[in-house]
Amino acid sequence: MTQCAALSRGRMMRLTRLDECGAPVPGPTGSLVSKGFVQVVSTPVYQDQEDITQTDANGDTCIDDQSDPALRWLTLQIDLCNIDPDAINIITGAPLVVNDAATPESIGFRWDAATLGTANFALEIWSGISGQACTGGEPSFGYWLYPYVVQAQINEYTVANAALTLSMTARTSAGSLWDVGPYDIRRDAVTPATLEPLATAISATQHGHFEITSAPLPTPGCGAVELPEAA
């Protein structure tokens, strides 16, 4: 049986630091959960298709062929309404500005030509589902995963008598080492259900993933938190 859903709104976002090969980086600031985003726009980018045509001696079409579409990557525009320095650092690699407290706190970031755009990260988004009947008392969500995102740039922004949003553009990459991921994002089909990571690993050619899940949303906060070592 197939599950379908009418999706609406963006409920939660999670960022995960990745190393230069696209694998999650365990550590004290490896993960960040936020609801302070306005939108995430995903635009597929395809390689131009190659046309091969040839007419015969009478001017009629003899060969008319076109190559299959080839996905290069997904371009992502991420617009934030809550400016979290750790989020900017995870997305772009911009160095953090910290205060002089006994335990330094992140209070900002810097535009550094040497580091901006060098970070790799994974992006997860949860959508709401309209008009749903809860299953076993648990609501379901649309779950979107971009397992390997690279080359983020900070876009134009305006400081004015208006809300300030910070927009960044990045793109996905092939060759992800996300595997099934470091998080439990779904409930399995046994009774009683238990929380589990992805059922199957992300392959090297896969740029994105979507599924319907009844696993609870992660808890948002300010700043990055620990990503434990894989068990």
N, CA, C and O of each residue as an XYZ file, in Angstrom:
924
protein
N       0.849     -1.193      0.000
C       0.000      0.000      0.000
C       0.886      1.246      0.000
O       1.906      1.294      0.688
N       0.495      2.225     -0.759
C       1.243      3.478     -0.869
C       0.688      4.517      0.088
O      -0.527      4.624      0.253
N       1.566      5.282      0.718
C       1.159      6.399      1.558
C       1.307      7.695      0.770
O       2.344      7.942      0.154
N       0.268      8.515      0.796
C       0.294      9.817      0.132
C       0.059     10.904      1.175
O      -0.479     10.632      2.249
N       0.455     12.122      0.865
C       0.319     13.198      1.844
C       0.204     14.536      1.135
O       0.846     14.771      0.111
N      -0.632     15.419      1.702
C      -0.724     16.808      1.257
C       0.166     17.639      2.179
O      -0.184     17.887      3.333
N       1.302     18.059      1.668
C       2.310     18.719      2.502
C       2.091     20.227      2.550
O       1.697     20.844      1.560
N       2.350     20.802      3.707
C       2.273     22.255      3.849
C       3.208     22.714      4.959
O       3.355     22.031      5.973
N       3.815     23.827      4.778
C       4.672     24.490      5.754
C       5.979     23.737      5.991
O       6.098     22.540      5.731
N       6.945     24.488      6.492
C       8.221     23.905      6.891
C       8.295     23.886      8.403
O       8.270     24.939      9.041
N       8.384     22.707      8.979
C       8.286     22.575     10.431
C       9.640     22.640     11.140
O       9.737     23.200     12.232
N      10.676     22.076     10.536
C      11.966     22.007     11.224
C      13.085     21.809     10.203
O      12.865     21.312      9.099
N      14.288     22.213     10.604
C      15.467     22.063      9.760
C      16.620     21.563     10.626
O      16.770     21.981     11.774
N      17.430     20.667     10.068
C      18.626     20.217     10.778
C      19.825     20.260      9.839
O      19.741     19.864      8.676
N      20.944     20.750     10.371
C      22.213     20.802      9.653
C      23.197     19.855     10.320
O      23.218     19.735     11.545
N      24.009     19.186      9.519
C      25.034     18.281     10.040
C      26.352     18.563      9.335
O      26.411     18.618      8.107
N      27.404     18.742     10.121
C      28.728     18.950      9.525
C      29.188     17.682      8.811
O      28.999     16.570      9.305
N      29.792     17.868      7.648
C      30.392     16.766      6.895
C      31.872     17.055      6.674
O      32.294     18.211      6.636
N      32.653     15.990      6.530
C      34.065     16.183      6.201
C      34.224     16.394      4.696
O      33.236     16.474      3.967
N      35.480     16.483      4.237
C      35.742     16.776      2.827
C      35.283     15.668      1.895
O      35.211     15.872      0.683
N      34.970     14.492      2.445
C      34.487     13.377      1.633
C      32.975     13.198      1.718
O      32.419     12.330      1.045
N      32.303     14.007      2.539
C      30.856     13.913      2.643
C      30.355     13.012      3.745
O      29.197     12.598      3.710
N      31.189     12.690      4.731
C      30.784     11.858      5.867
C      30.508     12.741      7.079
O      31.202     13.739      7.276
N      29.503     12.398      7.901
C      29.224     13.177      9.113
C      30.445     13.255     10.023
O      31.215     12.302     10.136
N      30.608     14.415     10.672
C      31.751     14.663     11.549
C      31.275     14.674     12.999
O      30.703     15.671     13.441
N      31.492     13.595     13.753
C      31.109     13.607     15.167
C      31.917     14.665     15.920
O      33.061     14.959     15.574
N      31.295     15.227     16.955
C      32.003     16.228     17.737
C      31.042     17.128     18.470
O      29.828     16.970     18.342
N      31.563     18.078     19.245
C      30.719     18.903     20.114
C      29.815     19.877     19.379
O      28.832     20.345     19.954
N      30.116     20.201     18.121
C      29.274     21.132     17.356
C      28.919     20.538     15.998
O      28.923     21.242     14.989
N      28.614     19.250     15.974
C      28.387     18.565     14.704
C      26.987     18.652     14.152
O      26.760     18.277     13.002
N      26.021     19.143     14.950
C      24.618     19.105     14.534
C      23.910     20.354     15.037
O      24.239     20.871     16.104
N      22.940     20.837     14.271
C      22.173     22.020     14.671
C      20.744     21.880     14.179
O      20.517     21.571     13.010
N      19.773     22.108     15.067
C      18.354     22.032     14.732
C      17.738     23.412     14.912
O      17.955     24.057     15.938
N      16.974     23.872     13.927
C      16.381     25.207     13.977
C      15.027     25.209     13.287
O      14.803     24.464     12.333
N      14.118     26.060     13.781
C      12.888     26.340     13.045
C      12.917     27.756     12.486
O      11.913     28.250     11.971
N      14.093     28.415     12.592
C      14.222     29.793     12.161
C      14.585     29.949     10.702
O      15.522     30.674     10.366
N      13.850     29.273      9.827
C      14.079     29.435      8.387
C      12.781     29.842      7.714
O      11.694     29.478      8.163
N      12.905     30.594      6.641
C      11.746     31.097      5.901
C      11.357     30.133      4.793
O      10.177     29.842      4.597
N      12.346     29.647      4.076
C      12.095     28.703      2.991
C      13.396     28.048      2.569
O      14.485     28.566      2.815
N      13.256     26.898      1.929
C      14.355     26.247      1.226
C      13.851     25.946     -0.180
O      12.887     25.200     -0.354
N      14.499     26.524     -1.172
C      14.105     26.345     -2.568
C      15.079     25.374     -3.223
O      16.290     25.590     -3.194
N      14.559     24.320     -3.804
C      15.384     23.296     -4.453
C      15.146     23.331     -5.959
O      14.015     23.181     -6.420
N      16.220     23.531     -6.721
C      16.116     23.632     -8.177
C      17.032     22.607     -8.836
O      18.252     22.734     -8.735
N      16.482     21.593     -9.509
C      17.340     20.628    -10.210
C      18.082     21.293    -11.372
O      17.516     22.107    -12.102
N      19.345     20.935    -11.528
C      20.165     21.425    -12.642
C      20.564     20.221    -13.483
O      21.160     19.268    -12.981
N      20.227     20.276    -14.780
C      20.486     19.154    -15.679
C      21.536     19.532    -16.719
O      21.628     20.688    -17.132
N      22.306     18.570    -17.125
C      23.219     18.757    -18.255
C      22.398     18.931    -19.524
O      21.383     18.260    -19.712
N      22.841     19.836    -20.399
C      22.127     20.043    -21.657
C      22.057     18.733    -22.436
O      23.058     18.036    -22.602
N      20.848     18.412    -22.911
C      20.685     17.182    -23.685
C      21.254     17.358    -25.095
O      21.165     18.431    -25.691
N      21.830     16.295    -25.600
C      22.452     16.328    -26.919
C      21.463     15.829    -27.966
O      20.912     14.734    -27.852
N      21.252     16.653    -28.986
C      20.375     16.283    -30.096
C      21.216     15.802    -31.272
O      22.227     16.413    -31.619
N      20.791     14.711    -31.875
C      21.417     14.206    -33.101
C      20.322     14.072    -34.153
O      19.397     13.274    -34.003
N      20.435     14.859    -35.215
C      19.446     14.808    -36.291
C      20.156     14.701    -37.638
O      21.262     15.210    -37.822
N      19.498     14.033    -38.560
C      20.059     13.894    -39.914
C      18.912     13.675    -40.888
O      18.036     12.837    -40.674
N      18.942     14.450    -41.961
C      17.960     14.232    -43.017
C      18.560     13.357    -44.110
O      19.779     13.274    -44.266
N      17.682     12.714    -44.856
C      18.157     11.891    -45.971
C      18.241     12.739    -47.241
O      18.024     13.950    -47.210
N      18.554     12.091    -48.337
C      18.760     12.812    -49.599
C      17.499     13.492    -50.098
O      17.567     14.379    -50.950
N      16.347     13.086    -49.577
C      15.080     13.684    -49.992
C      14.648     14.800    -49.052
O      13.608     15.424    -49.261
N      15.451     15.057    -48.007
C      15.101     16.096    -47.048
C      14.205     15.622    -45.928
O      13.771     16.424    -45.101
N      13.919     14.320    -45.886
C      13.102     13.777    -44.803
C      13.991     13.398    -43.616
O      15.188     13.152    -43.766
N      13.384     13.360    -42.456
C      14.140     13.007    -41.254
C      14.573     11.552    -41.315
O      13.755     10.650    -41.495
N      15.863     11.343    -41.162
C      16.414      9.994    -41.140
C      16.795      9.591    -39.713
O      16.556      8.459    -39.290
N      17.385     10.525    -38.986
C      17.769     10.284    -37.593
C      17.277     11.454    -36.755
O      17.518     12.612    -37.096
N      16.593     11.155    -35.666
C      16.142     12.182    -34.722
C      16.243     11.582    -33.325
O      15.364     10.841    -32.885
N      17.317     11.912    -32.646
C      17.587     11.276    -31.353
C      18.014     12.338    -30.342
O      18.616     13.353    -30.694
N      17.690     12.079    -29.094
C      18.090     12.985    -28.014
C      18.559     12.163    -26.827
O      17.953     11.147    -26.486
N      19.646     12.608    -26.195
C      20.163     11.889    -25.028
C      19.212     12.026    -23.847
O      18.401     12.950    -23.788
N      19.323     11.097    -22.915
C      18.505     11.157    -21.709
C      18.937     12.338    -20.842
O      20.104     12.727    -20.867
N      18.000     12.916    -20.070
C      18.395     13.992    -19.159
C      19.359     13.470    -18.102
O      19.187     12.361    -17.595
N      20.370     14.262    -17.768
C      21.374     13.871    -16.772
C      21.384     14.908    -15.658
O      21.708     16.073    -15.887
N      21.027     14.479    -14.450
C      21.024     15.383    -13.300
C      22.456     15.696    -12.878
O      23.249     14.786    -12.639
N      22.783     16.974    -12.786
C      24.101     17.384    -12.300
C      24.071     17.585    -10.788
O      24.915     17.052    -10.068
N      23.110     18.342    -10.319
C      22.947     18.591     -8.886
C      21.638     19.315     -8.640
O      20.924     19.658     -9.582
N      21.327     19.545     -7.380
C      20.211     20.383     -6.961
C      20.790     21.658     -6.360
O      21.617     21.600     -5.450
N      20.357     22.803     -6.864
C      20.734     24.071     -6.248
C      19.757     24.370     -5.118
O      18.543     24.284     -5.304
N      20.277     24.718     -3.958
C      19.455     24.986     -2.782
C      19.604     26.444     -2.371
O      20.718     26.940     -2.207
N      18.483     27.122     -2.206
C      18.474     28.458     -1.611
C      17.880     28.327     -0.219
O      16.735     27.904     -0.063
N      18.658     28.691      0.793
C      18.249     28.565      2.188
C      18.113     29.966      2.762
O      19.098     30.701      2.837
N      16.901     30.350      3.171
C      16.647     31.676      3.724
C      16.376     31.554      5.217
O      15.451     30.855      5.632
N      17.187     32.236      6.024
C      17.072     32.173      7.478
C      16.480     33.470      8.017
O      16.847     34.558      7.572
N      15.559     33.353      8.980
C      15.034     34.531      9.674
C      15.603     34.643     11.079
O      15.488     35.697     11.705
N      16.210     33.585     11.585
C      16.883     33.589     12.880
C      18.374     33.391     12.608
O      18.794     32.312     12.188
N      19.164     34.423     12.845
C      20.576     34.373     12.477
C      21.354     33.672     13.587
O      21.621     34.252     14.640
N      21.706     32.436     13.337
C      22.454     31.617     14.281
C      23.886     31.501     13.750
O      24.098     30.868     12.716
N      24.873     32.095     14.429
C      26.249     32.044     13.914
C      26.740     30.630     13.637
O      27.453     30.398     12.660
N      26.359     29.677     14.500
C      26.803     28.300     14.270
C      26.232     27.743     12.969
O      26.903     26.983     12.271
N      24.992     28.121     12.641
C      24.391     27.663     11.385
C      25.156     28.217     10.190
O      25.416     27.497      9.227
N      25.519     29.502     10.253
C      26.286     30.102      9.157
C      27.633     29.404      9.013
O      28.103     29.168      7.901
N      28.246     29.075     10.142
C      29.534     28.382     10.125
C      29.423     26.999      9.504
O      30.271     26.613      8.699
N      28.379     26.240      9.872
C      28.199     24.896      9.319
C      27.934     24.957      7.819
O      28.450     24.137      7.060
N      27.126     25.931      7.391
C      26.729     26.008      5.990
C      27.859     26.527      5.108
O      28.122     25.965      4.045
N      28.527     27.591      5.538
C      29.470     28.286      4.654
C      30.935     28.105      5.021
O      31.808     28.317      4.179
N      31.222     27.719      6.259
C      32.608     27.687      6.709
C      33.099     29.011      7.248
O      34.273     29.127      7.600
N      32.224     30.033      7.326
C      32.623     31.337      7.859
C      33.102     31.184      9.302
O      32.407     30.565     10.107
N      34.271     31.730      9.651
C      34.778     31.579     11.017
C      33.888     32.288     12.028
O      33.319     33.342     11.745
N      33.777     31.693     13.206
C      32.931     32.238     14.258
C      33.621     33.376     14.992
O      34.846     33.401     15.112
N      32.823     34.314     15.479
C      33.267     35.334     16.424
C      32.742     34.918     17.791
O      31.546     34.670     17.946
N      33.622     34.838     18.782
C      33.216     34.419     20.125
C      33.523     35.527     21.123
O      34.382     36.378     20.891
N      32.786     35.496     22.257
C      33.037     36.488     23.300
C      34.134     36.005     24.246
O      34.742     34.955     24.034
N      34.373     36.795     25.293
C      35.461     36.467     26.212
C      34.955     35.855     27.513
O      35.609     35.972     28.550
N      33.790     35.201     27.464
C      33.277     34.511     28.642
C      34.187     33.341     28.992
O      34.975     32.876     28.169
N      34.060     32.872     30.245
C      34.877     31.739     30.685
C      34.702     30.554     29.748
O      35.667     29.873     29.399
N      33.463     30.319     29.347
C      33.176     29.366     28.274
C      32.727     30.183     27.075
O      31.572     30.606     27.034
N      33.597     30.422     26.093
C      33.269     31.334     24.997
C      31.976     30.946     24.283
O      31.697     29.770     24.052
N      31.195     31.977     23.940
C      29.940     31.791     23.225
C      30.065     32.380     21.826
O      30.713     33.409     21.632
N      29.446     31.728     20.864
C      29.428     32.251     19.496
C      28.487     33.445     19.440
O      27.311     33.326     19.783
N      28.995     34.591     19.010
C      28.166     35.795     18.936
C      28.132     36.385     17.528
O      27.465     37.395     17.303
N      28.828     35.782     16.591
C      28.829     36.299     15.235
C      29.707     35.465     14.326
O      30.131     34.365     14.681
N      29.970     36.004     13.154
C      30.811     35.308     12.175
C      31.475     36.348     11.291
O      31.110     37.523     11.327
N      32.440     35.925     10.504
C      33.164     36.822      9.611
C      33.125     36.314      8.170
O      33.114     35.111      7.911
N      33.104     37.267      7.248
C      33.253     36.931      5.834
C      34.748     36.778      5.574
O      35.485     37.763      5.614
N      35.189     35.590      5.315
C      36.613     35.303      5.121
C      36.783     34.631      3.766
O      36.283     33.529      3.542
N      37.491     35.303      2.868
C      37.665     34.764      1.518
C      38.377     33.424      1.522
O      38.249     32.649      0.573
N      39.129     33.141      2.584
C      39.877     31.883      2.641
C      39.006     30.692      3.009
O      39.376     29.549      2.738
N      37.848     30.944      3.625
C      37.038     29.823      4.118
C      35.614     29.795      3.588
O      35.002     28.727      3.547
N      35.065     30.940      3.181
C      33.678     30.942      2.724
C      33.496     30.002      1.536
O      34.253     30.059      0.566
N      32.502     29.152      1.622
C      32.215     28.207      0.551
C      32.977     26.914      0.634
O      32.861     26.074     -0.259
N      33.766     26.722      1.699
C      34.571     25.500      1.806
C      33.900     24.428      2.655
O      34.367     23.289      2.680
N      32.821     24.764      3.348
C      32.179     23.799      4.245
C      31.320     22.811      3.461
O      30.780     23.144      2.406
N      31.203     21.615      3.977
C      30.274     20.604      3.473
C      29.288     20.284      4.588
O      29.666     20.218      5.758
N      28.025     20.085      4.228
C      27.017     19.816      5.249
C      25.870     19.014      4.656
O      25.704     18.943      3.438
N      25.087     18.416      5.534
C      23.843     17.755      5.147
C      22.684     18.601      5.648
O      22.776     19.239      6.697
N      21.604     18.601      4.898
C      20.413     19.377      5.237
C      19.206     18.458      5.292
O      18.948     17.700      4.357
N      18.467     18.530      6.391
C      17.201     17.808      6.540
C      16.099     18.825      6.827
O      16.307     19.789      7.564
N      14.929     18.600      6.239
C      13.777     19.479      6.443
C      12.551     18.610      6.690
O      12.371     17.565      6.065
N      11.715     19.067      7.615
C      10.451     18.386      7.880
C       9.298     19.294      7.474
O       9.249     20.459      7.868
N       8.367     18.756      6.682
C       7.152     19.457      6.284
C       5.977     18.949      7.101
O       5.964     17.801      7.546
N       4.982     19.824      7.297
C       3.738     19.383      7.909
C       2.865     18.672      6.894
O       3.071     18.797      5.687
N       1.890     17.926      7.388
C       0.916     17.239      6.534
C      -0.467     17.756      6.896
O      -0.872     17.694      8.056
N      -1.194     18.267      5.902
C      -2.503     18.873      6.134
C      -3.580     17.815      6.299
O      -3.580     16.801      5.601
N      -4.497     18.057      7.229
C      -5.699     17.238      7.373
C      -5.450     15.796      7.707
O      -6.246     14.934      7.335
N      -4.356     15.498      8.406
C      -4.033     14.104      8.681
C      -4.739     13.603      9.931
O      -5.030     14.365     10.854
N      -5.003     12.314      9.936
C      -5.464     11.629     11.137
C      -4.256     10.948     11.749
O      -3.596     10.145     11.090
N      -3.957     11.259     13.009
C      -2.766     10.708     13.648
C      -2.863      9.196     13.751
O      -3.930      8.649     14.032
N      -1.748      8.531     13.522
C      -1.667      7.082     13.642
C      -1.049      6.737     14.984
O       0.112      7.058     15.239
N      -1.820      6.085     15.841
C      -1.300      5.729     17.156
C      -0.946      6.940     17.989
O      -0.047      6.877     18.829
N      -1.650      8.056     17.765
C      -1.386      9.267     18.525
C      -0.182     10.052     18.065
O       0.164     11.053     18.692
N       0.475      9.637     16.985
C       1.682     10.309     16.504
C       1.428     10.931     15.135
O       1.033     10.222     14.210
N       1.646     12.252     14.979
C       1.486     12.867     13.658
C       2.605     12.436     12.720
O       3.681     12.032     13.159
N       2.338     12.528     11.442
C       3.351     12.228     10.431
C       3.857     13.521      9.808
O       3.209     14.564      9.896
N       5.012     13.438      9.183
C       5.646     14.585      8.552
C       6.252     14.161      7.219
O       6.547     12.985      7.006
N       6.432     15.121      6.335
C       7.251     14.899      5.156
C       8.702     15.156      5.514
O       9.025     16.193      6.092
N       9.575     14.227      5.178
C      10.996     14.326      5.540
C      11.821     14.442      4.271
O      11.762     13.574      3.400
N      12.589     15.517      4.170
C      13.439     15.789      3.016
C      14.898     15.762      3.454
O      15.259     16.392      4.447
N      15.725     15.047      2.731
C      17.147     14.937      3.048
C      17.987     15.292      1.826
O      17.774     14.769      0.732
N      18.942     16.188      2.033
C      19.977     16.480      1.038
C      21.293     16.072      1.699
O      21.832     16.831      2.505
N      21.824     14.884      1.375
C      22.872     14.291      2.204
C      24.272     14.864      2.018
O      25.152     14.611      2.841
N      24.495     15.628      0.957
C      25.852     16.123      0.691
C      25.709     17.461     -0.026
O      25.433     17.502     -1.225
N      25.896     18.552      0.708
C      25.717     19.897      0.169
C      27.047     20.639      0.266
O      27.744     20.556      1.277
N      27.387     21.364     -0.798
C      28.714     21.983     -0.903
C      28.597     23.400     -1.461
O      27.537     23.811     -1.932
N      29.702     24.135     -1.398
C      29.901     25.418     -2.092
C      28.848     26.466     -1.742
O      28.323     27.135     -2.632
N      28.539     26.613     -0.470
C      27.541     27.601     -0.058
C      28.087     29.020     -0.176
O      29.262     29.275      0.088
N      27.213     29.934     -0.578
C      27.540     31.350     -0.680
C      26.465     32.162      0.025
O      25.287     31.808     -0.017
N      26.870     33.254      0.673
C      25.910     34.180      1.263
C      25.470     35.156      0.185
O      26.299     35.763     -0.493
N      24.156     35.303      0.034
C      23.604     36.167     -1.004
C      23.409     37.593     -0.487
O      23.690     37.894      0.673
N      22.927     38.449     -1.363
C      22.630     39.840     -1.013
C      21.619     39.901      0.127
O      20.681     39.105      0.180
N      21.817     40.844      1.033
C      20.865     41.051      2.125
C      20.742     42.548      2.370
O      21.589     43.327      1.934
N      19.676     42.948      3.075
C      19.397     44.357      3.305
C      19.110     44.589      4.778
O      18.277     43.903      5.369
N      19.802     45.559      5.373
C      19.494     46.025      6.722
C      18.637     47.273      6.558
O      19.110     48.285      6.041
N      17.370     47.210      6.996
C      16.426     48.298      6.763
C      15.337     48.247      7.825
O      15.395     47.443      8.755
N      14.344     49.117      7.674
C      13.189     49.117      8.567
C      12.253     47.993      8.142
O      11.126     48.224      7.703
N      12.748     46.784      8.285
C      12.017     45.592      7.840
C      12.699     44.375      8.443
O      13.792     44.465      9.003
N      12.035     43.246      8.317
C      12.639     42.003      8.797
C      13.871     41.677      7.958
O      13.862     41.823      6.736
N      14.928     41.235      8.632
C      16.149     40.855      7.927
C      16.191     39.340      7.790
O      16.111     38.611      8.779
N      16.315     38.886      6.578
C      16.539     37.466      6.322
C      17.889     37.314      5.644
O      18.304     38.160      4.852
N      18.558     36.236      5.962
C      19.863     35.956      5.369
C      19.717     34.757      4.447
O      19.336     33.668      4.875
N      20.023     34.975      3.180
C      19.843     33.952      2.158
C      21.193     33.392      1.737
O      22.156     34.135      1.546
N      21.250     32.085      1.596
C      22.461     31.410      1.128
C      22.107     30.445      0.008
O      21.025     29.857     -0.001
N      23.013     30.288     -0.923
C      22.839     29.365     -2.034
C      23.948     28.327     -1.989
O      25.115     28.661     -1.787
N      23.579     27.071     -2.179
C      24.545     25.974     -2.205
C      24.063     24.951     -3.229
O      23.028     25.141     -3.868
N      24.811     23.877     -3.376
C      24.375     22.826     -4.295
C      24.712     21.463     -3.710
O      25.624     21.322     -2.895
N      23.957     20.468     -4.144
C      24.243     19.102     -3.720
C      25.403     18.537     -4.532
O      25.786     19.083     -5.566
N      25.949     17.432     -4.038
C      27.047     16.758     -4.729
C      26.791     15.261     -4.732
O      26.155     14.728     -3.824
N      27.288     14.591     -5.754
C      27.275     13.130     -5.765
C      28.366     12.617     -4.831
O      29.198     13.387     -4.351
N      28.355     11.318     -4.580
C      29.405     10.707     -3.783
C      29.200     10.802     -2.293
O      30.169     10.754     -1.535
N      27.955     10.937     -1.848
C      27.682     11.065     -0.414
C      28.131      9.830      0.365
O      28.025      8.701     -0.116
N      28.637     10.068      1.581
C      28.952      8.991      2.522
C      27.993      9.011      3.713
O      28.346      8.575      4.809
N      26.788      9.517      3.493
C      25.771      9.596      4.542
C      25.345      8.216      5.014
O      25.019      8.027      6.186
N      25.349      7.248      4.098
C      24.902      5.889      4.406
C      23.443      5.943      4.867
O      22.608      6.474      4.135
N      23.100      5.414      6.048
C      21.728      5.512      6.565
C      21.580      6.689      7.517
O      20.499      6.922      8.058
N      22.660      7.430      7.723
C      22.599      8.620      8.553
C      22.815      8.352     10.030
O      22.671      7.217     10.485
N      23.162      9.394     10.786
C      23.430      9.245     12.219
C      22.214      9.449     13.112
O      22.341      9.459     14.337
N      21.030      9.612     12.510
C      19.835      9.927     13.292
C      18.737      8.893     13.056
O      18.686      8.250     12.009
N      17.865      8.747     14.043
C      16.656      7.933     13.895
C      15.547      8.836     13.374
O      15.051      9.699     14.098
N      15.159      8.634     12.115
C      14.211      9.563     11.476
C      12.897      8.890     11.080
O      12.042      9.534     10.474
N      12.718      7.602     11.410
C      11.498      6.896     11.028
C      11.160      5.866     12.092
O      11.988      5.506     12.929
N       9.921      5.405     12.033
C       9.492      4.281     12.869
C       9.442      3.038     11.993
O       8.960      3.094     10.861
N       9.937      1.912     12.510
C       9.853      0.688     11.718
C       8.429      0.145     11.749
O       7.570      0.670     12.458
N       8.188     -0.911     10.975
C       6.831     -1.424     10.781
C       6.440     -2.504     11.776
O       5.351     -3.068     11.670
N       7.299     -2.805     12.738
C       6.959     -3.831     13.720
C       6.143     -3.217     14.844
O       6.066     -1.995     14.973
N       5.532     -4.074     15.659
C       4.758     -3.623     16.815
C       5.353     -4.223     18.082
O       5.482     -5.444     18.169
N       5.724     -3.397     19.080
C       5.689     -1.929     19.038
C       6.805     -1.372     18.166
O       7.885     -1.955     18.067
N       6.526     -0.228     17.533
C       7.488      0.375     16.610
C       8.671      0.964     17.368
O       8.523      1.450     18.489
N       9.826      0.916     16.754
C      11.023      1.547     17.304
C      11.559      2.554     16.303
O      11.329      2.434     15.099
N      12.275      3.546     16.810
C      12.861      4.567     15.949
C      14.131      4.033     15.303
O      14.952      3.385     15.952
N      14.278      4.318     14.007
C      15.387      3.771     13.226
C      15.926      4.838     12.276
O      15.230      5.811     11.986
N      17.176      4.666     11.780
C      17.676      5.527     10.706
C      17.031      5.136      9.373
O      16.101      4.329      9.355
N      17.504      5.686      8.279
C      16.983      5.315      6.963
C      16.989      3.800      6.795
O      17.870      3.114      7.313
N      16.004      3.286      6.073
C      15.918      1.839      5.873
C      17.022      1.333      4.952
O      17.498      0.209      5.112
N      17.429      2.153      3.994
C      18.503      1.779      3.069
C      19.471      2.947      2.935
O      19.094      4.102      3.130
N      20.715      2.639      2.602
C      21.760      3.662      2.526
C      21.582      4.551      1.294
O      21.085      4.106      0.259
N      21.994      5.808      1.424
C      22.067      6.722      0.286
C      23.215      6.275     -0.619
O      24.329      6.050     -0.148
N      22.942      6.149     -1.910
C      23.985      5.706     -2.839
C      24.788      6.896     -3.353
O      24.430      8.050     -3.114
N      25.869      6.605     -4.058
C      26.780      7.647     -4.537
C      26.147      8.552     -5.583
O      26.617      9.673     -5.781
N      25.093      8.101     -6.258
C      24.473      8.904     -7.312
C      23.244      9.664     -6.835
O      22.634     10.396     -7.615
N      22.873      9.507     -5.576
C      21.622     10.086     -5.079
C      21.879     11.426     -4.393
O      22.699     11.529     -3.481
N      21.157     12.453     -4.855
C      21.329     13.820     -4.359
C      20.282     14.210     -3.329
O      20.480     15.183     -2.601
N      19.188     13.491     -3.247
C      18.126     13.849     -2.322
C      17.267     12.650     -1.990
O      17.302     11.626     -2.672
N      16.492     12.799     -0.923
C      15.649     11.706     -0.420
C      14.400     12.329      0.183
O      14.469     13.381      0.818
N      13.253     11.674     -0.015
C      11.998     12.097      0.622
C      11.248     10.871      1.102
O      11.217      9.842      0.428
N      10.644     10.993      2.279
C       9.726      9.963      2.747
C       8.758     10.565      3.756
O       8.992     11.644      4.300
N       7.673      9.847      3.993
C       6.712     10.207      5.032
C       7.086      9.445      6.293
O       7.307      8.235      6.253
N       7.157     10.154      7.407
C       7.601      9.529      8.645
C       6.740      9.980      9.818
O       6.241     11.105      9.843
N       6.574      9.089     10.782
C       5.870      9.446     12.020
C       6.832      9.589     13.193
O       6.397      9.711     14.338
N       8.133      9.576     12.921
C       9.109      9.831     13.983
C       8.957     11.269     14.462
O       8.636     12.146     13.660
N       9.177     11.534     15.744
C       8.999     12.896     16.256
C      10.022     13.865     15.679
O      11.122     13.473     15.288
N       9.638     15.135     15.633
C      10.560     16.169     15.178
C      11.716     16.320     16.159
O      11.534     16.136     17.362
N      12.902     16.654     15.660
C      13.991     16.991     16.581
C      13.676     18.302     17.296
O      12.859     19.091     16.822
N      14.316     18.527     18.419
C      14.059     19.717     19.234
C      14.952     20.867     18.783
O      16.173     20.716     18.732
N      14.354     22.028     18.451
C      15.178     23.145     17.994
C      15.902     23.816     19.153
O      15.507     23.680     20.311
N      16.954     24.534     18.831
C      17.706     25.271     19.835
C      18.534     26.346     19.180
O      18.505     26.507     17.960
N      19.276     27.086     19.989
C      20.202     28.096     19.484
C      21.607     27.536     19.585
O      22.047     27.160     20.671
N      22.313     27.476     18.476
C      23.672     26.975     18.482
C      23.762     25.499     18.165
O      22.774     24.769     18.243
N      24.954     25.074     17.810
C      25.204     23.675     17.457
C      25.329     22.826     18.715
O      25.681     23.321     19.786
N      25.035     21.541     18.563
C      25.120     20.587     19.668
C      25.976     19.402     19.223
O      26.393     19.304     18.069
N      26.218     18.521     20.164
C      27.097     17.385     19.901
C      26.474     16.392     18.931
O      25.283     16.089     19.007
N      27.289     15.898     18.031
C      26.943     14.747     17.203
C      27.783     13.582     17.705
O      28.995     13.565     17.491
N      27.160     12.599     18.374
C      27.942     11.506     18.968
C      28.613     10.642     17.903
O      28.199     10.621     16.744
N      29.643      9.941     18.317
C      30.279      8.947     17.464
C      29.273      7.857     17.118
O      28.426      7.509     17.941
N      29.361      7.316     15.901
C      28.469      6.229     15.497
C      28.705      5.018     16.386
O      29.836      4.697     16.750
N      27.594      4.349     16.727
C      27.695      3.171     17.600
C      28.362      2.024     16.858
O      28.539      0.944     17.422
